[in-house]
């Protein structure tokens, strides 16, 4: 298999979910795997090479991270300066004014991404060292907003909207794990953990969970790096 196979899975998923429709309160749907495909391609080809020991799975793109750079948890500074990735981002045609896409010109900080990639840099140093062991992906490639620009996470979608979306995302996750052959798949937060268990049923891989780094999660604001290192250690995932 070539190193672009992970990208192929992402592109196929993007095309499939692009055919879905979503009922209110969803009014705006962003797909950075489509409009930010150039930097996503660099991420998939440069760092998405099997095998991986651990695959970390997030929920879906954040407004100031992956929606800007195409990279999961993609805080601009870390993607550009630590990963060495930059590329053309063409904003989708229909944008909410409170949710702009400025690509690598985005000046807002994605706190979750800054915490996650900041931990990776602190623990591993060079990006190449981290990605030799780990890869970070998102379960769902889409972000959803209502009329006021409020974020609607996939777990808050209506049941009739969830079912076809989750079916497609489950299939893509299975194919990604089969390609990457990790020992562990770790959900970042409860939703990603639960979906990983459902999607990977029957696949020989261990599934675990770590605390989500979002500032909306009170636990994450009390030394997130220390918390997840303890959680990884309790799972038996040893770090350098």
Sine and cosine of phi, psi and omega as CSV:
sin_phi,cos_phi,sin_psi,cos_psi,sin_omega,cos_omega
0.00,0.00,0.59,-0.81,0.05,-1.00
-1.00,0.09,0.27,-0.96,-0.05,-1.00
-0.95,0.31,-0.21,0.98,0.02,-1.00
-1.00,0.06,0.01,1.00,-0.06,-1.00
-0.87,0.49,-0.58,0.81,0.04,-1.00
-0.90,0.44,-0.61,0.79,0.06,-1.00
-0.91,0.42,-0.66,0.75,0.02,-1.00
-0.85,0.52,-0.68,0.74,0.04,-1.00
-0.88,0.48,-0.68,0.73,0.00,-1.00
-0.90,0.43,-0.67,0.74,0.00,-1.00
-0.91,0.41,-0.68,0.73,0.03,-1.00
-0.88,0.47,-0.65,0.76,0.03,-1.00
-0.91,0.42,-0.67,0.74,0.02,-1.00
-0.85,0.53,-0.71,0.71,0.00,-1.00
-0.90,0.44,-0.64,0.76,-0.04,-1.00
-0.93,0.36,-0.74,0.67,-0.02,-1.00
-0.95,0.33,-0.36,0.93,0.04,-1.00
-0.92,0.39,-0.28,0.96,0.03,-1.00
-1.00,0.04,-0.15,0.99,-0.04,-1.00
-0.99,0.13,0.40,-0.91,0.14,-0.99
-0.85,-0.52,0.44,-0.90,-0.09,-1.00
-0.76,-0.65,0.68,-0.73,-0.07,-1.00
-1.00,0.06,0.21,-0.98,0.04,-1.00
-0.85,0.53,0.56,-0.83,0.26,0.97
-1.00,0.10,0.05,1.00,0.02,-1.00
-0.93,0.38,0.80,-0.60,0.04,-1.00
-0.81,-0.58,-0.38,0.93,-0.01,-1.00
-0.74,-0.68,0.74,-0.68,0.02,-1.00
-0.81,-0.59,0.82,-0.57,0.01,-1.00
-0.93,-0.36,0.67,-0.75,0.05,-1.00
-0.78,-0.62,1.00,-0.01,-0.02,-1.00
-0.93,0.38,-0.31,0.95,0.08,-1.00
-0.93,0.36,-0.22,0.97,0.08,-1.00
-0.99,-0.11,-0.86,0.50,-0.15,-0.99
-0.99,0.14,-0.26,0.97,0.07,-1.00
-0.90,-0.44,0.63,0.78,-0.12,-0.99
-0.93,0.35,-0.47,0.88,-0.03,-1.00
-0.89,0.45,-0.81,0.58,0.06,-1.00
-0.92,0.40,-0.56,0.83,0.07,-1.00
-0.87,0.49,-0.65,0.76,0.02,-1.00
-0.87,0.49,-0.68,0.73,0.02,-1.00
-0.88,0.47,-0.67,0.74,0.02,-1.00
-0.89,0.45,-0.74,0.68,-0.05,-1.00
-0.91,0.41,-0.67,0.74,-0.07,-1.00
-0.97,0.23,-0.66,0.75,-0.06,-1.00
-0.97,0.26,-0.65,0.76,-0.15,-0.99
-0.90,-0.44,-0.19,0.98,-0.08,-1.00
-1.00,-0.09,0.66,0.75,-0.02,-1.00
-0.99,-0.11,0.74,-0.68,0.04,-1.00
-0.97,0.23,0.34,-0.94,-0.05,1.00
-1.00,0.04,0.36,-0.93,0.15,-0.99
-0.89,-0.45,0.58,-0.82,0.07,-1.00
-0.98,0.18,-0.63,0.78,-0.07,-1.00
-0.69,-0.72,0.75,-0.66,0.17,-0.99
-0.93,-0.36,0.86,-0.51,0.06,-1.00
-1.00,-0.07,0.75,-0.66,-0.11,-0.99
-0.89,-0.46,0.86,-0.52,0.12,-0.99
-1.00,-0.08,0.05,-1.00,-0.05,-1.00
-0.98,0.20,-0.92,0.40,-0.03,-1.00
-0.31,-0.95,0.13,-0.99,-0.12,-0.99
-0.88,0.47,0.61,-0.79,0.10,-0.99
-1.00,-0.04,0.46,-0.89,-0.13,-0.99
-0.91,0.42,-0.48,0.88,-0.03,-1.00
-0.93,-0.38,0.20,0.98,0.02,-1.00
-0.87,-0.49,-0.99,-0.17,-0.07,-1.00
-0.87,0.48,-0.52,0.86,0.03,-1.00
-0.89,0.45,-0.36,0.93,0.01,-1.00
-0.99,-0.10,-0.60,0.80,-0.18,-0.98
-0.91,-0.42,-0.22,0.98,-0.05,-1.00
0.99,0.17,-0.05,1.00,-0.04,-1.00
-0.96,-0.27,0.73,-0.68,0.01,-1.00
-0.80,0.60,0.72,-0.69,-0.05,-1.00
0.82,0.57,0.54,0.84,-0.27,-0.96
-0.98,0.21,0.88,0.47,0.19,-0.98
-0.74,0.68,0.81,-0.59,-0.17,-0.98
-0.81,0.59,-0.76,0.65,-0.08,-1.00
-0.87,0.49,-0.66,0.75,-0.02,-1.00
-0.94,0.34,-0.64,0.77,0.00,-1.00
-0.91,0.42,-0.73,0.68,-0.06,-1.00
-0.96,0.26,-0.74,0.67,-0.19,-0.98
-1.00,-0.04,-0.51,0.86,-0.03,-1.00
-0.99,-0.10,-0.72,0.69,0.01,-1.00
-0.99,0.15,-0.35,0.94,-0.03,-1.00
0.96,0.28,0.53,0.85,-0.05,-1.00
-0.90,-0.43,0.75,-0.66,0.13,-0.99
-0.44,-0.90,0.52,-0.86,-0.02,-1.00
-0.16,-0.99,0.10,-0.99,-0.04,-1.00
-0.94,0.33,0.73,-0.68,0.07,-1.00
-0.80,-0.59,0.89,-0.46,0.01,-1.00
-0.97,-0.24,0.93,-0.37,-0.08,-1.00
-0.84,0.53,0.55,-0.84,0.06,-1.00
-0.89,0.46,0.35,-0.94,-0.09,-1.00
-0.93,0.37,-0.48,0.88,-0.06,-1.00
-0.89,-0.45,0.95,-0.30,-0.07,-1.00
-0.87,-0.50,0.58,-0.81,0.20,-0.98
-0.99,0.14,0.70,-0.72,-0.06,-1.00
-0.86,0.51,-0.42,0.91,0.04,-1.00
-1.00,0.09,-0.12,0.99,-0.04,-1.00
-0.80,-0.61,0.89,0.45,-0.02,-1.00
-0.94,0.33,0.35,-0.94,0.14,-0.99
-0.88,-0.48,0.95,-0.31,-0.01,-1.00
-0.95,-0.30,0.10,0.99,0.01,-1.00
0.86,0.52,-0.68,-0.74,-0.04,-1.00
-0.97,0.24,-0.01,1.00,0.14,-0.99
-1.00,0.01,0.02,1.00,-0.01,-1.00
-0.91,0.42,0.78,-0.63,-0.01,-1.00
-0.99,-0.17,-0.08,1.00,0.02,-1.00
-0.99,0.16,0.49,-0.87,0.00,-1.00
-0.98,-0.18,0.71,-0.70,0.13,-0.99
-1.00,-0.03,0.98,-0.18,-0.13,-0.99
-0.86,0.51,-0.68,0.73,0.01,-1.00
-0.85,0.52,-0.70,0.72,0.01,-1.00
-0.92,0.39,-0.64,0.77,0.03,-1.00
-0.89,0.46,-0.62,0.78,0.03,-1.00
-0.94,0.34,-0.71,0.70,-0.04,-1.00
-0.91,0.42,-0.80,0.60,-0.04,-1.00
-0.96,0.30,-0.47,0.88,0.09,-1.00
-0.90,0.43,-0.64,0.77,0.08,-1.00
-0.89,0.45,-0.71,0.71,-0.02,-1.00
-0.86,0.50,-0.68,0.74,-0.01,-1.00
-0.93,0.37,-0.65,0.76,0.01,-1.00
-0.90,0.44,-0.68,0.74,-0.08,-1.00
-0.98,0.22,-0.64,0.77,-0.15,-0.99
-0.94,-0.33,-0.31,0.95,-0.05,-1.00
0.99,0.16,-0.97,-0.23,-0.03,-1.00
-0.95,0.32,0.58,-0.82,0.02,-1.00
-0.85,0.52,-0.62,0.79,-0.03,-1.00
-0.87,0.49,-0.56,0.83,0.02,-1.00
-0.94,0.35,-0.68,0.73,0.03,-1.00
-0.89,0.46,-0.73,0.68,-0.10,-1.00
-0.97,0.25,-0.20,0.98,0.14,-0.99
-0.92,0.40,-0.49,0.87,-0.06,-1.00
-0.98,-0.20,-0.65,0.76,-0.20,-0.98
-0.85,-0.52,0.36,-0.93,0.29,-0.96
-0.62,-0.79,0.54,-0.84,0.04,-1.00
-0.91,-0.41,0.79,-0.61,0.02,-1.00
-0.73,-0.69,0.19,-0.98,0.13,-0.99
-0.92,-0.40,0.58,-0.81,0.03,-1.00
-0.92,0.40,-0.77,0.64,-0.04,-1.00
-0.94,-0.34,0.73,-0.68,-0.04,-1.00
-1.00,0.09,-0.11,0.99,-0.13,-0.99
-0.97,-0.24,0.49,-0.87,0.18,-0.98
-0.88,-0.47,0.57,-0.82,-0.10,-0.99
-0.81,-0.59,0.67,-0.75,0.03,-1.00
-0.70,-0.71,0.49,-0.87,0.04,-1.00
-1.00,-0.06,-0.15,-0.99,-0.05,-1.00
-0.85,0.52,-0.54,0.84,-0.02,-1.00
-1.00,0.03,0.01,1.00,-0.02,-1.00
0.99,0.11,0.20,0.98,0.04,-1.00
-0.97,0.25,0.65,-0.76,-0.02,-1.00
-0.95,0.31,0.73,-0.68,0.08,-1.00
-0.90,-0.44,0.93,-0.36,-0.03,-1.00
-0.97,0.24,0.42,-0.91,-0.08,-1.00
-0.82,0.57,-0.54,0.84,-0.01,-1.00
-0.94,0.35,-0.27,0.96,-0.02,-1.00
-0.99,-0.12,0.01,1.00,0.06,-1.00
-0.93,0.37,0.36,-0.93,0.07,-1.00
-0.93,0.38,0.48,-0.88,-0.10,-0.99
-0.82,0.57,-0.65,0.76,-0.02,-1.00
-0.93,0.37,-0.39,0.92,0.05,-1.00
-1.00,0.06,-0.55,0.83,-0.01,-1.00
-0.90,0.43,-0.72,0.70,-0.19,-0.98
-0.82,0.58,-0.80,0.59,-0.01,-1.00
-0.93,0.36,-0.56,0.83,0.02,-1.00
-0.91,0.42,-0.74,0.67,-0.03,-1.00
-0.91,0.41,-0.56,0.83,0.03,-1.00
-0.87,0.49,-0.70,0.71,-0.01,-1.00
-0.94,0.35,-0.67,0.74,-0.01,-1.00
-0.93,0.38,-0.61,0.79,0.06,-1.00
-0.86,0.51,-0.72,0.70,-0.02,-1.00
-0.89,0.46,-0.66,0.75,0.02,-1.00
-0.92,0.40,-0.62,0.79,0.02,-1.00
-0.90,0.43,-0.68,0.74,0.03,-1.00
-0.86,0.51,-0.72,0.69,-0.01,-1.00
-0.91,0.42,-0.61,0.79,0.02,-1.00
-0.91,0.42,-0.68,0.73,-0.01,-1.00
-0.93,0.36,-0.63,0.78,0.06,-1.00
-0.88,0.47,-0.56,0.83,0.03,-1.00
-0.96,0.27,-0.70,0.72,-0.11,-0.99
-0.99,0.13,-0.33,0.94,0.02,-1.00
0.74,0.67,0.76,0.64,0.00,-1.00
-0.97,0.25,0.34,-0.94,0.17,-0.99
-0.98,0.19,-0.58,0.81,-0.06,-1.00
-0.79,-0.61,0.60,-0.80,0.28,-0.96
-0.87,-0.49,0.84,-0.54,-0.09,-1.00
-0.90,-0.45,0.89,-0.45,0.08,-1.00
-0.97,0.25,0.76,-0.65,0.08,-1.00
-1.00,0.02,1.00,-0.08,-0.10,-1.00
0.99,-0.11,0.19,-0.98,-0.13,-0.99
-0.91,0.41,-0.72,0.70,-0.07,-1.00
-0.86,0.51,-0.77,0.63,-0.03,-1.00
-0.89,0.45,-0.58,0.81,0.04,-1.00
-0.90,0.43,-0.75,0.67,-0.03,-1.00
-0.90,0.44,-0.66,0.75,0.01,-1.00
-0.93,0.37,-0.56,0.83,0.04,-1.00
-0.89,0.45,-0.69,0.73,0.03,-1.00
-0.87,0.50,-0.71,0.70,-0.03,-1.00
-0.92,0.40,-0.70,0.72,-0.09,-1.00
-0.94,0.33,-0.54,0.84,-0.16,-0.99
-0.98,-0.19,0.26,0.97,0.04,-1.00
-0.83,0.55,0.80,-0.61,0.02,-1.00
1.00,-0.04,-0.15,0.99,0.04,-1.00
-1.00,-0.08,0.65,-0.76,-0.05,-1.00
-0.98,0.18,0.99,0.14,0.03,-1.00
-0.49,-0.87,0.57,-0.82,0.05,-1.00
-1.00,0.03,0.66,-0.75,-0.04,-1.00
-0.88,-0.48,0.75,-0.66,0.02,-1.00
-0.69,-0.73,-0.17,-0.99,-0.09,-1.00
-0.54,-0.84,0.62,-0.79,0.17,-0.99
-0.80,-0.60,0.27,-0.96,0.00,-1.00
-0.92,0.38,0.69,-0.72,0.03,-1.00
-0.95,0.31,0.65,-0.76,-0.05,-1.00
-0.99,0.14,0.06,1.00,-0.05,-1.00
-0.86,0.51,0.67,-0.75,0.09,-1.00
-0.90,0.43,-0.27,0.96,0.09,-1.00
-0.96,0.30,-0.23,0.97,0.03,-1.00
-0.99,-0.11,0.95,-0.31,-0.09,-1.00
-0.81,0.59,-0.59,0.80,-0.03,-1.00
-0.89,0.45,-0.53,0.85,-0.06,-1.00
-0.95,0.32,-0.29,0.96,-0.04,-1.00
-1.00,0.01,0.15,0.99,-0.04,-1.00
-0.83,-0.55,0.84,0.55,0.04,-1.00
0.99,0.14,0.87,0.49,-0.10,-0.99
-0.86,0.52,-0.67,0.74,-0.04,-1.00
-0.86,0.51,-0.69,0.72,0.02,-1.00
-0.90,0.43,-0.63,0.78,-0.02,-1.00
-0.88,0.47,-0.75,0.66,-0.11,-0.99
-0.97,0.24,-0.46,0.89,0.09,-1.00
-0.92,0.40,-0.61,0.79,0.07,-1.00
-0.92,0.40,-0.67,0.75,0.00,-1.00
-0.90,0.43,-0.67,0.75,0.03,-1.00
-0.90,0.43,-0.66,0.76,0.01,-1.00
-0.90,0.44,-0.66,0.76,0.01,-1.00
-0.91,0.42,-0.48,0.88,0.06,-1.00
-0.97,0.24,-0.31,0.95,-0.05,-1.00
0.99,-0.14,0.25,0.97,0.01,-1.00
-1.00,-0.07,0.97,-0.25,-0.06,-1.00
-1.00,0.07,0.66,-0.75,-0.02,-1.00
-0.93,-0.37,0.41,-0.91,0.00,-1.00
-0.93,0.36,0.00,0.00,0.00,0.00
